[in-house]
Amino acid sequence: MFTGGTARLLVRNDGEAALELTVEPWADAYQLLPGQTCVVVTHSPAEDGSWSGTLRRDEPFQVDHRRDSVTVWANGNCFHLSDMAGGAIDAADWQCPAQSGVPEPGSTGSFRE
């Protein structure tokens, strides 16, 4: 049973060109097309649900934006991506707690580069 905390961050591409989304510290890169939104989900390993933070304590995410890309630092012990309906885009095998809508092994999420 998972006893830590869960944090979700919506990332939307409101631009007119594709946007690269990189999730660190795993360096996994995805492409968001114009108008697409994904949810970055991370889980805290701490029983009290606290976060290590990047620049400040107890922050589940840090976001760095550039003209054609965005980097999300997920401060949990794992991450996965979903669409707005909760369907899995990528269920990276980072020993995340059980998730619904996980793609079959070997399948590729629609946002994966």
N, C-alpha and C positions, 0 to 999 in steps of 0.2 A: 504494500500500500504506500502511496506517495504522500509524504507529510509536509513537504516544503510549499513554497508559493509559486504561482503561475502568473506571468505577465504577458500581455498582448500589445503589439504596436501595429497600427495600420500604416501601410506605406502605399501611397497613390501616386501614379504618374499623371499629372495634369498638363504635361507638356505635349508638344506636337511630334516628338521623336522618341525612340526607345530610350529607356533609362536603365542603366546597370545598377542592380542592387547587390551589394556584397555583404555577407554576414560574417563578422569577425567574432572570435579569433580563428574561426575555421576556414576563412578565405573562400567560402562557397559563393559563387557568382551566379546571378539570375538576371534575366532580361524582362523588364516590365514594358509592355506596349502602351502607347498613349491611351489613357482612360482606364487602365487596369489598376486594381487594388489588390494587395495581398496582406496577410496578417503574419507578422513574425511573432512566434510564441517561444518563450523560454521559461525554464523551471529553475527555481532556487533549490540547491541541495540542503540548505539549512532547515532544520525542523521548524523554526519560528518564521520561515518564509522571508528572511532578510536577504539583502543583495550585497555583493561586494562593492559594486559601483565601479566606474571608470575614473571619473574625476572627483566624484563625491560619494560618500557612503550611502548605501541603501537606494541606489538608482539601478533599476533593471536594464536600462538601455542608455546608450549614447549614440547620437546620430550626427554624422558628418555629411554635408551636402556639397557637391560640386555641380558644375553646369550640366554634365551628362551622366552623373552617377551619384549614388547615395550609399554610404556605408553605415550599417547598423552594428554596433558592438552590443552583443547579447551577453549580459553579465551573469547568466545562469550556467548550469553545468551541461546544457544541451540546447538545441533549438529545433523547430520545425516550422514550415510555412503552410498556410492554408489560404483558401479563398474566402470571400465574405460569407459564404454559406456554411463554412466549416469543413469543406472538402479538402483533403490533403493535396498540396502542390508538391511538397517534398517532405518526406519523413526521414531525414538524415539519421543514420543509425548512431546516434550519440547517447544511447541508453536513456532516451526520454521516457517518461511515464506513458502508459498505454494511451493511444489516441484512436478515435474513430476515423474511418475513411482513409486508412493508410493504403497506399498503392501496393500492388503485388510486387514481390522482389523482381528486380531487373527492369521495372517500368520507369519511364521518365516523365517527370512533371512537366506541364505545359510551359512553365516559365524557365525551366533549366536550360542553361547554355550548353 
